[in-house]
């Protein structure tokens, strides 16, 4: 049970209508629980959406971004993050088989050298914060400086997201299967 109530449009102050309009235009409908919780801090939610959108408009390939995000989700065992980003991964060109292999990517032949380097960077940053020069250079060998900064921002951003979800104890919506239910 979430630690703050989900603020539905019909229960919100009229002044929040533009924020709900934005959520419904830019995000999936029905509105995800994370956003319904964050509506209690409307200015921060508005900035949150703007920042997240900037990451999606980056030069970094959506495929690599989603692999990094899914790796963050698996490293933190965030069912919410993994469940919500599997569909984004599919849209970015990942296969169902690859999605099922993210947690054990090191032993999978489904990912190329660049993808594994990005996933190692995401995992190491998530679990240790500081990354080794070796891990950094393995990813940097395949990406531009701009892409490395965008990747770093994405990894850090989604690490903040899983922590927000954990702090607020955000519930996974019923229409999303728990990716860790059988593990």
C-alpha positions in Angstrom: 0.0 0.0 0.0 1.5 3.3 -1.0 2.6 5.6 1.7 0.7 8.6 0.2 -2.7 8.3 -1.4 -2.9 8.3 -5.2 -4.5 11.6 -6.1 -6.9 10.9 -8.9 -8.0 13.7 -11.3 -11.6 13.7 -9.9 -10.3 14.2 -6.3 -7.7 16.9 -7.2 -8.0 20.6 -7.0 -9.0 22.3 -10.2 -5.6 24.0 -10.4 -4.0 20.6 -11.1 -6.1 20.1 -14.3 -3.3 21.1 -16.6 -0.9 18.7 -14.9 -3.4 15.8 -15.4 -3.9 16.9 -19.0 -0.1 16.7 -19.5 0.1 13.3 -17.9 -2.7 11.9 -20.1 -1.2 13.4 -23.2 2.4 12.3 -22.6 2.0 9.1 -20.6 -0.1 6.0 -20.7 -3.8 6.1 -19.7 -4.8 5.2 -17.1 -2.3 7.3 -15.3 0.4 5.2 -13.6 0.5 5.0 -9.8 3.9 6.7 -9.6 2.5 9.8 -11.2 -0.7 9.7 -9.1 1.5 9.7 -6.0 3.8 12.5 -7.2 0.8 14.8 -8.0 1.0 15.8 -4.3 4.1 17.8 -5.4 2.9 19.3 -8.6 5.8 21.6 -9.4 8.2 18.7 -8.9 6.1 16.3 -11.0 6.0 18.8 -13.8 9.8 19.1 -13.7 10.1 15.3 -13.4 8.1 14.9 -16.6 10.2 17.5 -18.5 13.4 15.8 -17.4 12.3 12.3 -18.3 11.1 13.6 -21.7 14.6 15.1 -22.3 16.2 11.7 -21.7 13.9 10.1 -24.2 14.8 12.8 -26.8 18.5 12.2 -26.3 21.1 11.1 -28.9 21.6 7.8 -27.1 19.7 5.0 -28.8 16.4 4.0 -27.2 17.5 0.4 -27.2 20.6 1.1 -25.1 18.6 3.5 -22.8 16.0 0.8 -22.2 18.7 -1.9 -21.6 20.3 0.5 -19.0 16.9 1.2 -17.4 15.9 -2.5 -17.2 19.3 -3.3 -15.8 18.8 -0.7 -13.0 15.4 -2.3 -12.4 16.8 -5.8 -12.1 19.8 -4.7 -10.0 17.4 -3.1 -7.5 14.7 -5.7 -7.9 12.2 -3.0 -8.7 9.2 -4.9 -10.1 7.6 -1.5 -10.9 10.5 -0.3 -13.0 11.0 -3.6 -14.9 7.3 -4.1 -15.5 6.8 -0.6 -16.9 9.9 -0.6 -19.0 9.5 -4.0 -20.7 7.0 -2.4 -23.1 9.4 0.4 -23.8 12.1 -2.2 -24.5 9.9 -3.9 -27.0 9.2 -0.6 -28.7 13.0 0.0 -28.8 13.5 -3.3 -30.6 14.3 -5.7 -27.8 12.8 -9.2 -28.1 10.8 -11.0 -25.4 13.8 -13.4 -25.1 16.1 -10.5 -24.5 13.8 -9.0 -21.9 13.8 -12.3 -20.1 17.6 -12.4 -20.1 18.4 -8.9 -18.8 18.9 -10.1 -15.2 21.5 -12.6 -16.4 22.9 -10.7 -19.4 26.5 -11.7 -18.7 25.7 -15.3 -19.5 23.4 -14.5 -22.5 24.4 -14.6 -26.1 21.5 -12.3 -26.9 23.4 -9.1 -26.3 26.3 -7.6 -28.3 29.4 -6.1 -26.9 28.1 -2.6 -26.8 24.8 -3.7 -25.1 26.7 -5.7 -22.4 29.1 -2.8 -21.8 26.1 -0.4 -21.2 24.4 -2.9 -19.0 27.6 -3.5 -16.9 27.9 0.3 -16.5 24.3 0.5 -15.3 24.6 -2.4 -12.9 27.9 -1.2 -11.5 26.7 2.4 -11.0 23.5 1.1 -9.4 25.2 -1.3 -7.0 28.4 0.6 -6.2 27.7 4.2 -7.3 31.3 4.8 -8.4 32.2 2.8 -11.6 35.6 1.5 -12.4 37.7 3.0 -15.2 37.5 -0.4 -17.0 33.7 -0.4 -16.9 33.5 3.2 -18.1 36.0 2.7 -20.9 34.3 -0.5 -22.1 31.1 1.5 -22.8 32.9 4.7 -23.9 34.6 2.7 -26.6 31.3 2.4 -28.4 29.6 5.7 -27.6 30.3 9.4 -28.1 31.0 11.7 -25.1 27.5 13.1 -25.5 26.0 9.6 -25.5 28.0 8.7 -22.4 26.7 11.7 -20.6 23.1 11.0 -21.7 23.6 7.3 -20.6 25.0 8.5 -17.2 22.0 10.8 -16.7 19.6 8.0 -17.7 21.2 5.6 -15.3 21.2 8.1 -12.4 17.6 9.3 -13.2 16.2 5.8 -13.1 18.1 5.0 -10.0 16.3 8.0 -8.4 13.0 6.7 -9.8 13.4 3.2 -8.2 14.3 4.9 -4.9 11.2 7.2 -5.1 9.1 4.1 -5.8 10.6 2.3 -2.9 10.3 5.2 -0.5 6.7 5.8 -1.4 5.9 2.1 -1.7 4.3 2.5 -5.0 2.0 -0.4 -6.0 2.4 -2.2 -9.3 -0.8 -1.7 -11.2 -3.0 -4.8 -11.7 -2.6 -4.8 -15.5 1.2 -5.3 -15.1 2.5 -8.7 -14.2 5.2 -8.8 -11.5 8.4 -9.7 -13.3 9.8 -11.2 -10.1 6.8 -13.3 -9.1 8.5 -16.6 -10.1 12.0 -15.8 -8.9 
